[in-house]
Amino acid sequence: MVVPRSRSALLACTAFVALGLATTSLAQTAAQNEDAAGEAAKGDRVTNLKPIVVKGKGKANKDVLADSPTASETTAKEIDDKQITRIEDLGRSTEVGVGFNRTTGGVNIRGLGDDRVLTTVDGIQIPFLLDASRDSDGGINSFDFNALSSVDVVRGADSSRAGSGALGGAFVLRTLEPEDLITPGSTWGGVFKFGYNGDDRSVGGAAAVAKRIDNTAVLFQGGYTHGHELENNGDVGGYSTKRSEANPADYNQRSGLFKIRQYTDIGTFGITAEHYNKDKDTDLMTLQSPTGNFRPGNYNGTDNIERNRVSLDYKYEADSADSLLDTANAVFYWQNLVRETGTAGYRYTSVIGDYSRLNEMEDRSIGFSGNASKSFDTGSLHHQVTFGLDVAFDKVHQYSAGKDSCSNPRWRATCAFLHTNQSDMPDVDGKRIGAFIDDKIELGSSNFYLTPGLRFDWYDYSPKNTAAYRDSANYDGLPSGQSDSRFSPKLRASYQPQDNVELYAQWAMAFRAPNVSELYVNYGVPGGYVNIGNPNLKPETSNGIEIGTNLGDDDFGGHVGAFYNKYKNFIDTLNYRDPTGTYPLGITEYFNRANVRMFGVEVNAHKKFDNGIHIKGAVAYVNGKDSDTGQWINSVAPAKAAFTIGYATEVWGTDLTFITAAREAKKTGDTLQTPAYGIFDLTAWWEPEQVKGLSIRGGVYNIFNKTYYDALNAPSYSGTLTQPASYYSEPGRTFKLTLTQRF
């Protein structure tokens, strides 16, 4: 059926009404193909499938957050080339300004981490879980790099599009689509990967296959990895505080992705199902000793993460300029994210007997995210208007289950630190609504663009009283809810004097709503200590400027950017003595820092020569302090740089990379001030002509086995180190080998 263009655009605006029809048509399509095959056999002839034009493969398939001059993309090919399996690998040399905190489980961009960086997958936000009492934090790394088509890193707050949580930037993930695997002229495609990673001695594989039947396409992807503890460069084994080697661990990681796409004249309709889980068990040898609470062989830890989602997807891209809309994207979704941490063992002193804890943090959400764009002219001005809407409903739940030899009441003196089978905060129902619009205006044919933008965000938290919360040792009633809203404007100016040259300057405001744990956690007991939330916290706000330039193309180019941001009501923790004596061991409470400022620069460049040699380099520097007290902000990492020289032919290539970081500034409470370091990585690849689609990659990382430290993963608590310094070091010399076969 051919739909007139005017009707096509109108139907795109109401496309989700037809999602049910799109899914039910799959069976009809399959039946039609069987009939066609039968007729072909009867006629002793071959029936050729009609080629289709995949709508949504251009602008509509690009995440709206990634349309920014500060964004950089890492494609699936680059993920394979760089042997990237974790976020830490991405930040090693590909994105030197990106870090990952393994303690909190959060991405760090421009000195801000955790829920100050917005993480999305296929337009759906992956929430950052903050368990302020028992450390079941994180969750944003609940994905498999093998399932990704691209990763976009957006630096800085693009307030008009991102909304709450993007003060540092955005980490934008896009999973594989059938057209990523099916080559032109074919009806199917696939990829198989197998690899070994020496830094945790892991072995794993992944496979993906896509098939098209007329205007319908399906994709299956799955992966499995078995590994162990992440190595450090310590060399002392055994038990207790003298151990410098990493604690032994085993983990299993599983992932699965299913997609079905129906290509029509009014856009692409789809259904997506995604699963990810990682279960890790650790022998906590550092916490065991012959005379301690836990004797050798009697104390283990668990660390689990699981995310599931189902979504209905729609993408539209117009065929002509006279359509009502140029592009449209929409997704309805259900998502469930769970973090679990725990310990189990036998206590030999104090309260003798079996001991276990399993702490859970869960976020269940349903929502909608959509955006559209339209270009038009008014006089000598050319407009490209983009607008969008986000709606989400969340339920956040926290609980600690366990057993020990304490009898009730659990908070009597001998059991003051063993309270469990309780929630340390109420369940919280959350609602979020965000809407944005911006207009990229070209002033005549001057190549000068002005982009004003505005976003409105509203959130509402409603705590719910539960039996598990009322049973907590420090229960003192249900805290009040919180609701607030914010307008966040931006103004960007850019100039393109010639192709592949862009100069830009931007002013933007942004905000972050408080995390529910920051508001409502209540963990502790009278006579001991307490970690308590602050229901009166104000949302964080930022006001920043940025200037920069993007130059060149894939053969020769680069980026230079500088930024300065001021933050109001920056949320942090404060430790102090209780003046009333109710909590003699101290109080930890969330509060708003009045003024924080951050500034920095980012530079990268690359050049490919005709003789096969290529070079590239990148530098990232951030400086962040409390403007009133002069205290350093703990989430800011030292300056880092990476420089690569390599050589490539049609069938093989090699790279040598030098990675270096400056000495960490002394921060409040730091127990390990990380020194400067420099390490070398050597990688190589081979694609034999004799086997089409095969590629083999290998690498030696930290060639000279240097002991070095990542500031984001070094201890940041006050006091002395509980283990030798090398226990906190990064992996020494390690090897990677990967094999990829494409079909």
Beta strands, then each sheet from edge to edge (+ up, - down):
strand 1: 71-75
strand 2: 98-101
strand 3: 106-109
strand 4: 112-113
strand 5: 117-121
strand 6: 124-125
strand 7: 148-155
strand 8: 169-175
strand 9: 188-197
strand 10: 202-213
strand 11: 216-228
strand 12: 249-264
strand 13: 267-283
strand 14: 294-317
strand 15: 327-347
strand 16: 353-378
strand 17: 381-403
strand 18: 427-443
strand 19: 448-464
strand 20: 482-498
strand 21: 501-512
strand 22: 522-524
strand 23: 530-532
strand 24: 540-552
strand 25: 556-576
strand 26: 587-608
strand 27: 613-626
strand 28: 640-648
strand 29: 652-661
strand 30: 677-686
strand 31: 694-701
strand 32: 734-742
sheet 1: 1+ 7- 8+ 5+ 6-
sheet 2: 2+ 3- 4+
sheet 3: 22+ 23- 26- 25+ 24- 21+ 20- 19+ 18- 17+ 16- 15+ 14- 13+ 12- 11+ 10- 9+ 32- 31+ 30- 29+ 28- 27+
end
